[in-house]
């Protein structure tokens, strides 16, 4: 079984990927981990990728896909794999399909953990950090006893610019615009399944496992 796992920031994709890996034995392939591994080991692909990363440029798809093809050739992928963080757009999805076809494989199912934009904003925004001891609070999930003051040391709390609700909302809107065509790409192939990610993690995991088993 070859799976693509999709979800916007805050949807719980990382948590679900670990749960699915434990339950199914599917290898979890994170594009971010692949970059760090190849660059850290100084592989040929890693050296090529590093030139782009150091220059602040996007790494070409053929390099990323080369890393993925190298990764799925390892023994732990014999029973299937789960891609996390790639593809990010339809161009990458098409290039991935072509590369997999060349090795006699194909993506079987794409699982989209769907969470409403405002729910995502509520999950991601509202984080405050103590300027003294570094303790982290959240306006909804873990508020301080006294607004703006750390429970531990009494120092003032501060909020990073990218933790403000309006900034988070804009980031989510931009990422959804990029995600929508990718969802449609897999929907046209009949491979897309959506799971309601607004529920508790156990219910989401159960639905994902059911879809993988179908």
C-alpha positions in Angstrom: 0.0 0.0 0.0 1.4 3.3 -1.1 -0.2 6.3 0.6 0.0 10.1 0.5 -1.0 11.9 3.7 -2.2 15.5 3.3 -3.4 18.1 5.8 -2.9 21.8 6.5 -0.8 23.0 9.5 -2.5 22.2 12.7 -4.6 19.4 11.3 -2.7 16.7 13.3 -0.9 15.1 10.3 2.3 14.5 12.2 0.4 12.8 15.1 -1.6 10.6 12.8 1.4 9.7 10.7 3.1 8.2 13.8 -0.1 6.4 14.8 -0.5 4.9 11.4 3.1 3.8 11.2 2.7 2.0 14.5 -0.6 0.3 13.6 0.2 -0.7 10.0 4.0 -1.0 9.7 4.0 1.4 6.7 7.2 3.3 6.5 6.8 7.0 7.3 8.6 9.1 4.7 8.9 12.8 5.6 10.3 15.0 2.9 11.9 17.2 5.6 13.6 14.3 7.2 14.9 13.1 3.8 16.5 16.5 3.2 18.2 16.6 6.6 19.4 13.0 6.2 20.9 13.4 2.8 22.4 16.8 3.5 23.8 15.5 6.8 25.3 12.4 5.2 26.7 14.3 2.3 25.1 12.1 -0.4 25.2 13.1 -4.0 21.6 14.2 -3.9 22.2 15.9 -0.5 25.1 17.9 -1.9 23.0 19.0 -4.9 20.1 19.9 -2.6 22.3 21.9 -0.2 23.4 24.2 -3.0 19.8 25.3 -3.4 19.0 25.3 0.3 22.0 27.5 1.1 21.0 29.8 -1.7 17.5 30.2 -0.4 16.1 28.5 -3.5 13.5 25.8 -3.9 15.1 22.4 -4.4 14.1 21.0 -7.9 11.5 18.3 -8.0 13.9 15.8 -9.6 16.3 15.9 -6.6 13.5 15.5 -4.1 11.9 12.6 -6.1 15.4 11.1 -6.4 15.6 11.1 -2.6 12.2 9.5 -2.3 12.9 6.8 -4.8 16.1 6.0 -3.0 14.2 5.9 0.3 11.4 3.6 -0.9 14.0 1.1 -2.2 15.0 0.3 1.4 13.8 -2.9 3.0 11.5 -1.2 5.5 9.3 0.0 2.5 8.7 -3.5 1.2 5.3 -3.6 2.9 4.4 -0.1 1.7 5.1 3.5 2.6 3.3 6.8 3.6 4.5 10.0 2.1 4.3 13.1 4.4 5.1 16.6 3.1 5.4 15.6 -0.6 3.9 16.2 -3.1 3.1 19.9 -2.4 1.6 20.7 -5.8 0.2 19.1 -8.9 3.5 19.4 -10.7 5.2 17.4 -8.0 2.4 14.9 -8.0 2.7 14.3 -11.7 6.4 13.9 -11.5 6.1 11.5 -8.6 3.5 9.4 -10.5 5.8 9.2 -13.5 8.8 8.2 -11.4 6.8 5.5 -9.5 5.4 4.1 -12.8 9.0 3.7 -14.0 9.6 1.5 -11.0 6.4 -0.5 -11.3 4.6 1.3 -8.5 1.8 3.8 -8.0 0.1 5.8 -5.2 -2.9 3.7 -4.0 -4.6 6.2 -1.8 -4.4 9.8 -0.7 -5.7 10.6 2.8 -6.7 14.2 3.5 -7.2 15.2 7.2 -9.7 18.0 6.8 -10.1 20.6 9.5 -12.0 23.9 9.1 -9.9 27.0 8.7 -11.1 28.7 11.9 -10.5 25.5 13.9 -7.0 25.5 12.6 -6.5 29.2 13.5 -7.8 28.4 17.1 -5.3 25.5 17.3 -2.3 27.4 16.0 -2.8 31.0 17.2 -2.9 32.4 20.7 0.4 31.0 21.9 2.2 33.2 24.5 5.8 32.7 25.9 7.2 33.8 29.2 10.0 36.4 28.7 11.6 35.1 31.9 11.6 31.3 32.2 10.3 30.5 28.6 7.1 28.7 29.7 4.6 28.4 26.9 0.8 29.2 27.3 -2.2 29.1 25.0 -5.2 31.4 25.3 -7.6 28.5 24.9 -5.8 25.3 25.7 -3.5 26.4 28.5 -4.1 30.0 29.6 -2.1 31.6 32.5 -4.0 32.2 35.7 -3.5 36.0 35.2 -3.6 37.3 31.6 -0.2 38.4 30.4 1.7 37.0 33.5 3.6 33.8 33.9 2.3 31.4 36.5 5.8 30.2 37.3 7.9 33.3 37.7 5.6 36.3 37.3 7.4 37.7 34.3 5.5 39.2 31.4 4.3 37.0 28.5 5.0 38.0 24.9 3.6 36.8 21.6 5.5 36.1 18.4 4.3 37.9 15.3 3.6 34.5 13.6 1.4 33.3 16.5 -1.1 36.2 16.1 -4.5 35.0 14.8 -4.5 37.3 11.7 -1.1 36.2 10.7 -2.0 32.5 11.1 -5.2 32.9 9.2 -3.4 34.4 6.3 -0.8 31.6 6.2 -3.6 29.0 6.3 -5.4 30.7 3.4 -2.3 30.7 1.3 -1.5 27.1 2.0 -5.1 26.0 1.2 -4.9 27.8 -2.1 -1.9 25.6 -2.9 -3.5 22.5 -1.6 -6.8 22.7 -3.4 -5.5 21.8 -6.9 -3.5 18.9 -5.4 -6.7 17.6 -3.8 -8.5 17.9 -7.1 -5.7 16.0 -8.9 -6.1 13.0 -6.7 -9.9 13.3 -6.6 -9.9 13.0 -10.4 -7.8 9.8 -10.1 -10.4 8.4 -7.7 -7.7 8.1 -5.0 -8.7 10.9 -2.6 -10.4 10.2 0.8 -11.3 12.9 3.3 -11.4 12.4 7.0 -12.9 14.8 9.5 -9.9 15.9 11.5 -11.8 18.1 13.9 -12.7 15.1 16.1 -10.5 13.5 18.8 -7.3 11.9 17.6 -8.5 8.3 18.2 -11.6 8.7 16.0 -9.4 10.2 13.2 -6.9 7.3 13.5 -9.7 4.7 13.3 -11.1 6.3 10.1 -7.6 6.5 8.5 -6.9 2.8 9.3 -10.3 1.8 7.9 -9.5 3.6 4.6 -6.0 2.0 4.3 -7.5 -1.4 4.9 -10.2 -1.0 2.2 
